[in-house]
Amino acid sequence: MSDFADYGGFSPLEYLRAFYSEIDSESEGLLQFLVSVFDSAPHAPLVLEFGSGPVLISAIPAARRARAIHYCDFVPANREYLTRWLAGEDAEFDWSPYIARCLELEGKVVSEKAIRQRAHNIRDLVRRVVSCNIFDPLPIRTRYQYEVIISNYCLDAVTTSKQEWQLFTRRLAKLLKPGGTLVLSSLRKTEFFEFGTSRYANVVLDVDDLANAFTQAGFDPQSIRVESTHCEQDYCNKQGVIFAAASLPLVVGNNPWHEDNGQSSATVSRELLSTGASPWIDLTTTSHTRA
């Protein structure tokens, strides 16, 4: 990780209580956006939540359609929290208001039974919680390619360089199948965010930056969606948040970009396959694995 992002003493529960104790305009906007993404997602997609932190919002709408969900995060404490919740230790933080609101947005009847059922579905579908590092050219070791990848407030929070952020976006695109969809959420026009006594730097992005990054990464220009919402919190140092999604073409042509070492993704894949190796390496030791 970069020097400014020191997550050694990061507290997942304090983070959740600080930013997710109520459904504000940003959480509402994210839920609405994700529900719309999965309304049009292919049947039973394999979903990756990249750089999830301890947040389970994306899994709530994903569980309606996904055949399986994989979670990954750099911070061990976040993975440990997710593992505990998936094992049924859910007294630390209550996600049921978010589940109830998601069900409303999906047009479903909200009841205690329906909320419990969606929570059960999430636990059944989240098959892996593993480590990741976007600074690695292969940011997650997995043998899978995904139909949907979601990354909320992650790529923008680990660099101050727009060029490096664009590279991170392209790295996630490599993990998608042809036709796959990438969903990104980012802070808008924000140089930093504060949590507790720490200040974390943030790359400054606006709406056009998300659309340009998708185009440069080879996504179908006609599929690009970008929305934004304002921040309602008095102490907020940002102008709001941005939600964006785009899909790769079904037929992958020549990628218009290259990795750090000058080799294209296709070249790297061919070299790995020619040696009998696979670019998608399944982890045998994970924090949480379900059959």
C-alpha positions as CSV (number, residue, x, y, z in Angstrom):
1,M,0.0,0.0,0.0
2,S,1.0,3.6,-0.4
3,D,2.6,5.5,2.5
4,F,-0.4,7.5,3.5
5,A,-2.8,4.6,3.7
6,D,-1.9,3.0,7.0
7,Y,-4.6,0.6,8.0
8,G,-2.7,-1.2,10.7
9,G,-5.0,0.0,13.5
10,F,-8.1,0.1,11.4
11,S,-11.3,-0.7,13.3
12,P,-14.1,-2.2,11.1
13,L,-16.8,-1.7,13.7
14,E,-15.9,1.9,14.3
15,Y,-15.9,2.5,10.6
16,L,-19.3,1.0,10.2
17,R,-20.7,3.0,13.1
18,A,-19.3,6.2,11.7
19,F,-20.4,5.9,8.1
20,Y,-23.2,3.3,8.0
21,S,-25.2,3.8,11.2
22,E,-28.0,5.2,9.1
23,I,-29.0,5.1,5.4
24,D,-28.0,8.5,4.2
25,S,-28.2,9.9,0.7
26,E,-24.9,8.2,-0.3
27,S,-25.9,4.8,0.9
28,E,-29.4,5.2,-0.6
29,G,-27.8,6.2,-3.9
30,L,-25.5,3.3,-3.9
31,L,-28.3,0.8,-3.1
32,Q,-30.5,2.3,-5.9
33,F,-27.6,2.1,-8.4
34,L,-26.7,-1.5,-7.5
35,V,-30.3,-2.7,-7.7
36,S,-30.5,-1.2,-11.2
37,V,-27.2,-2.9,-12.2
38,F,-28.5,-6.3,-11.1
39,D,-31.9,-5.7,-12.7
40,S,-30.0,-5.9,-16.1
41,A,-27.2,-8.3,-15.1
42,P,-27.0,-11.7,-16.8
43,H,-28.7,-14.6,-15.1
44,A,-26.7,-16.0,-12.2
45,P,-23.5,-14.0,-12.5
46,L,-20.3,-14.7,-10.6
47,V,-19.7,-11.5,-8.6
48,L,-16.5,-10.1,-7.0
49,E,-16.5,-7.4,-4.4
50,F,-13.0,-5.9,-4.6
51,G,-11.7,-3.9,-1.7
52,S,-14.9,-4.3,0.2
53,G,-13.8,-3.1,3.6
54,P,-16.2,-4.4,6.3
55,V,-19.2,-3.3,4.2
56,L,-21.8,-5.7,3.0
57,I,-24.1,-3.4,1.0
58,S,-23.1,-4.8,-2.4
59,A,-23.9,-8.4,-1.4
60,I,-27.5,-7.4,-0.5
61,P,-28.7,-6.7,-4.1
62,A,-26.2,-9.1,-5.6
63,A,-27.7,-12.0,-3.7
64,R,-31.0,-11.7,-5.7
65,R,-29.2,-12.8,-8.9
66,A,-25.7,-14.1,-8.2
67,R,-24.7,-17.8,-8.4
68,A,-21.8,-17.0,-6.1
69,I,-20.1,-13.9,-4.5
70,H,-16.4,-13.5,-3.7
71,Y,-15.2,-10.9,-1.3
72,C,-11.6,-9.5,-1.1
73,D,-9.9,-6.8,1.0
74,F,-6.4,-5.8,1.8
75,V,-7.0,-5.3,5.6
76,P,-7.0,-8.5,7.7
77,A,-9.4,-6.9,10.3
78,N,-12.0,-6.3,7.5
79,R,-11.8,-9.9,6.3
80,E,-12.1,-11.1,9.9
81,Y,-15.3,-9.0,10.4
82,L,-16.8,-10.3,7.2
83,T,-16.0,-13.9,8.2
84,R,-17.6,-13.5,11.6
85,W,-20.8,-12.1,10.1
86,L,-20.9,-14.8,7.5
87,A,-20.6,-17.4,10.3
88,G,-23.7,-15.9,12.0
89,E,-22.0,-13.5,14.4
90,D,-24.2,-10.5,13.4
91,A,-24.8,-8.8,16.8
92,E,-21.9,-6.4,16.2
93,F,-23.6,-4.4,13.5
94,D,-27.2,-4.6,12.1
95,W,-27.5,-4.8,8.3
96,S,-31.2,-5.4,8.4
97,P,-32.2,-1.8,7.6
98,Y,-30.2,-2.0,4.5
99,I,-31.7,-5.3,3.5
100,A,-35.2,-3.9,4.1
101,R,-34.5,-0.9,2.0
102,C,-33.0,-3.0,-0.8
103,L,-36.1,-5.2,-0.8
104,E,-38.3,-2.1,-1.1
105,L,-36.2,-0.9,-4.1
106,E,-36.7,-4.3,-5.7
107,G,-40.4,-4.1,-5.3
108,K,-40.6,-6.9,-2.8
109,V,-42.7,-7.2,0.4
110,V,-40.6,-6.3,3.4
111,S,-41.0,-8.6,6.4
112,E,-38.8,-10.0,9.1
113,K,-39.0,-13.3,7.3
114,A,-37.9,-11.7,4.0
115,I,-35.0,-9.9,5.7
116,R,-33.8,-13.1,7.3
117,Q,-34.1,-15.0,4.0
118,R,-32.0,-12.4,2.2
119,A,-29.3,-12.5,5.0
120,H,-29.4,-16.3,4.7
121,N,-28.9,-16.0,0.9
122,I,-25.9,-13.8,1.3
123,R,-24.3,-16.2,3.7
124,D,-25.0,-19.0,1.3
125,L,-23.6,-17.2,-1.7
126,V,-20.5,-15.6,-0.4
127,R,-18.1,-18.5,-0.9
128,R,-14.7,-16.8,-0.4
129,V,-13.2,-13.9,1.6
130,V,-9.6,-13.5,0.5
131,S,-6.7,-11.0,0.4
132,C,-6.1,-8.6,-2.5
133,N,-3.7,-5.8,-3.4
134,I,-4.5,-3.5,-6.3
135,F,-0.8,-2.5,-6.4
136,D,-0.1,-6.0,-7.7
137,P,-0.5,-6.5,-11.5
138,L,-2.6,-9.5,-10.6
139,P,-4.5,-7.9,-7.7
140,I,-6.3,-11.1,-6.6
141,R,-5.1,-14.6,-7.0
142,T,-8.0,-16.6,-8.4
143,R,-8.7,-19.0,-11.3
144,Y,-12.0,-17.3,-12.0
145,Q,-13.1,-14.5,-14.3
146,Y,-16.2,-12.6,-13.2
147,E,-19.4,-11.4,-14.8
148,V,-19.7,-8.6,-12.3
149,I,-17.0,-6.8,-10.3
150,I,-17.9,-4.1,-7.7
151,S,-15.4,-1.8,-6.1
152,N,-16.8,0.9,-3.8
153,Y,-14.6,3.7,-2.5
154,C,-11.5,1.6,-2.8
155,L,-9.5,2.5,-6.0
156,D,-9.7,6.2,-5.3
157,A,-8.7,5.9,-1.6
158,V,-5.3,4.3,-2.2
159,T,-3.6,6.8,-4.5
160,T,-3.5,10.5,-5.2
161,S,-2.5,9.9,-8.8
162,K,-5.2,9.9,-11.5
163,Q,-2.9,8.0,-13.8
164,E,-2.4,5.3,-11.2
165,W,-6.1,5.2,-10.5
166,Q,-6.7,4.6,-14.2
167,L,-4.2,1.7,-14.1
168,F,-6.1,0.2,-11.2
169,T,-9.3,0.4,-13.2
170,R,-7.7,-1.5,-16.1
171,R,-6.4,-4.1,-13.7
172,L,-9.9,-4.9,-12.5
173,A,-11.1,-5.0,-16.1
174,K,-8.7,-7.9,-16.7
175,L,-10.6,-10.0,-14.2
176,L,-13.8,-9.7,-16.1
177,K,-15.2,-12.1,-18.7
178,P,-16.1,-10.6,-22.1
179,G,-19.4,-8.8,-21.7
180,G,-18.7,-8.5,-17.9
181,T,-19.7,-5.4,-15.9
182,L,-17.5,-3.3,-13.7
183,V,-19.2,-1.1,-11.0
184,L,-17.1,1.7,-9.3
185,S,-18.1,4.1,-6.5
186,S,-15.8,7.0,-5.7
187,L,-15.7,10.2,-3.7
188,R,-16.3,13.3,-5.8
189,K,-13.7,16.1,-5.9
190,T,-12.2,15.0,-2.7
191,E,-8.5,15.3,-1.7
192,F,-8.9,13.3,1.6
193,F,-11.4,11.8,4.0
194,E,-11.2,11.6,7.8
195,F,-11.9,8.6,10.0
196,G,-11.2,8.9,13.7
197,T,-7.9,10.7,14.2
198,S,-6.6,9.7,10.8
199,R,-6.7,11.5,7.5
200,Y,-6.6,9.4,4.3
201,A,-5.6,10.9,1.0
202,N,-7.9,10.5,-2.0
203,V,-7.4,11.0,-5.8
204,V,-9.5,13.9,-7.0
205,L,-12.1,12.7,-9.4
206,D,-15.2,14.0,-11.2
207,V,-17.9,12.5,-13.3
208,D,-16.0,12.7,-16.6
209,D,-13.0,10.9,-15.1
210,L,-15.1,7.7,-14.5
211,A,-16.4,7.7,-18.1
212,N,-12.9,8.4,-19.5
213,A,-11.4,5.6,-17.5
214,F,-13.9,3.1,-18.7
215,T,-13.3,4.1,-22.3
216,Q,-9.6,3.8,-21.9
217,A,-10.0,0.4,-20.4
218,G,-11.8,-0.9,-23.5
219,F,-15.4,-0.9,-22.2
220,D,-18.3,-0.4,-24.6
221,P,-18.9,3.3,-24.7
222,Q,-22.7,2.7,-25.1
223,S,-22.8,0.8,-21.8
224,I,-21.2,3.5,-19.6
225,R,-23.5,4.9,-16.9
226,V,-22.3,7.6,-14.4
227,E,-24.4,9.1,-11.7
228,S,-23.6,11.3,-8.7
229,T,-25.2,12.4,-5.4
230,H,-24.4,15.2,-3.0
231,C,-23.1,14.8,0.6
232,E,-25.6,15.7,3.3
233,Q,-23.3,15.5,6.3
234,D,-22.3,18.8,7.9
235,Y,-18.7,17.6,8.5
236,C,-18.3,16.4,5.0
237,N,-15.2,17.6,3.1
238,K,-16.4,16.2,-0.2
239,Q,-18.9,17.3,-2.9
240,G,-20.5,14.0,-2.9
241,V,-20.0,10.5,-4.5
242,I,-20.0,9.1,-8.0
243,F,-21.5,5.8,-9.0
244,A,-20.5,4.3,-12.4
245,A,-20.8,1.1,-14.4
246,A,-19.8,-0.2,-17.8
247,S,-19.6,-3.5,-19.6
248,L,-16.9,-5.0,-21.8
249,P,-17.8,-5.9,-25.4
250,L,-18.9,-9.5,-25.8
251,V,-16.1,-10.0,-28.4
252,V,-12.8,-8.8,-27.0
253,G,-10.6,-7.1,-29.6
254,N,-7.1,-5.7,-29.1
255,N,-6.9,-3.9,-25.8
256,P,-6.0,-0.2,-26.2
257,W,-3.8,-0.3,-23.1
258,H,-0.7,-2.1,-21.7
259,E,0.4,-3.2,-18.3
260,D,3.3,-1.6,-16.4
261,N,5.9,-3.9,-18.1
262,G,4.7,-3.0,-21.6
263,Q,3.0,-6.4,-22.1
264,S,-0.6,-6.6,-22.9
265,S,-3.0,-8.7,-20.8
266,A,-3.4,-11.1,-23.7
267,T,0.4,-11.5,-24.1
268,V,0.8,-12.3,-20.4
269,S,-2.0,-14.8,-20.5
270,R,-0.6,-16.6,-23.6
271,E,2.8,-16.9,-21.9
272,L,1.3,-18.3,-18.8
273,L,-0.7,-20.8,-20.7
274,S,2.3,-21.8,-22.8
275,T,4.2,-22.8,-19.7
276,G,1.3,-24.7,-18.3
277,A,0.6,-22.1,-15.6
278,S,-2.7,-20.3,-15.2
279,P,-3.3,-16.6,-14.6
280,W,-6.3,-17.4,-12.4
281,I,-4.7,-19.1,-9.3
282,D,-7.2,-20.4,-6.8
283,L,-6.3,-19.8,-3.2
284,T,-6.3,-23.0,-1.1
285,T,-6.2,-21.1,2.2
286,T,-8.9,-18.5,2.7
287,S,-10.4,-16.7,5.5
288,H,-13.8,-18.2,4.7
289,T,-14.8,-20.9,2.2
290,R,-18.2,-22.5,1.8
291,A,-19.1,-25.4,-0.5
